Amino acid sequence: MPPFTPEERSHYEAHGFVVRPAFFDEAALAAWRERFAAIVEGRVEPAPQMTVMRDVMVARGVVSPRSAAAAIQKLQDFHEDPELWSYPMHPALLDAVESVTGPDVKCIHTMLINKPPDVDGRHPIHQDLLYFPFRPADRIVGTWTALERCTKENGCLVVLPGTHRGKLLPHELPGWEHVNAAYFGVAGVDAGASRVHLEMEPGDTVFFSPLLLHGSGRNRTDGFRRAISAHFASAACRYLPGGEAARERRHYRVVRGAEVAGGL
Ligand SMILES: O=C(O)CCC(=O)C(=O)O
């Protein structure tokens, strides 16, 4: 799969995201779904440094999960898991990522996000740049791939097109009764019409700016809504003052090209 076409580049620059339909085939998606199931059902040990996070409503005993998988909110930091790590190493994904980061790319974050039935599970509208203490922002990109059909009903991604042209805004925990750990949102986002629901088919992949305001709704179905996601940055990005500690915490890894002196 080639890097962004001129049309995709224009869409990304104008709106802060671009969706590539059918980016991954069913065999790849099935392997990642099966790995998720094996980890959460205890058939495979979580890889070192992976966090298996339960949904807050399950952790608080408010919801009794229907299955092992229904208790889980996300798998975070899967860089040591050989199956899941094939996602951010995928050559076609990296070809497109390079369109934003340029050469010498580091993977800076990985997640498999689960949105089971019964729990609240909403992700407030936020900007991912909040979690990345380095710049420039326009050399950072997120990727998010639907592992099954994602619809308005099961809590697909919601984006506010064009908001990537603004600044990093102040974030706070929303005043909801049950909010998952570190689900910060931008205070006072207008609930108006500029929201776009990104309904996606399995394998569809969105590339998005870390400044794009986005979030996701509740899963109101009986099924799961899962996605595999990663963030990438140019290895030449520079830390903000005090930001270097993130390097140790998050295990940034070169996935294409090489280290850059003075960079991440
Ligand atoms: O997959 C979701 O529901 C939202 C994910 C997201 O926005 C994030 O983790 O930053």
The ligand as an SDF file (V2000), in Angstrom:
LIG
                    3D

 10  9  0  0  0  0  0  0  0  0999 V2000
  -11.2680    3.5270   20.9050 O   0  0  0  0  0  0  0  0  0  0  0  0
  -11.8540    4.4030   21.5450 C   0  0  0  0  0  0  0  0  0  0  0  0
  -12.9670    4.2270   21.9950 O   0  0  0  0  0  0  0  0  0  0  0  0
  -11.2290    5.7500   21.7730 C   0  0  0  0  0  0  0  0  0  0  0  0
   -9.7660    5.6640   21.7670 C   0  0  0  0  0  0  0  0  0  0  0  0
   -9.1150    6.9740   21.9800 C   0  0  0  0  0  0  0  0  0  0  0  0
   -9.6100    7.9920   21.6280 O   0  0  0  0  0  0  0  0  0  0  0  0
   -7.8290    7.0240   22.6260 C   0  0  0  0  0  0  0  0  0  0  0  0
   -7.4270    6.0350   23.2340 O   0  0  0  0  0  0  0  0  0  0  0  0
   -7.1920    8.0990   22.5960 O   0  0  0  0  0  0  0  0  0  0  0  0
  1  2  2  0
  2  3  1  0
  2  4  1  0
  4  5  1  0
  5  6  1  0
  6  7  2  0
  6  8  1  0
  8  9  2  0
  8 10  1  0
M  END
$$$$
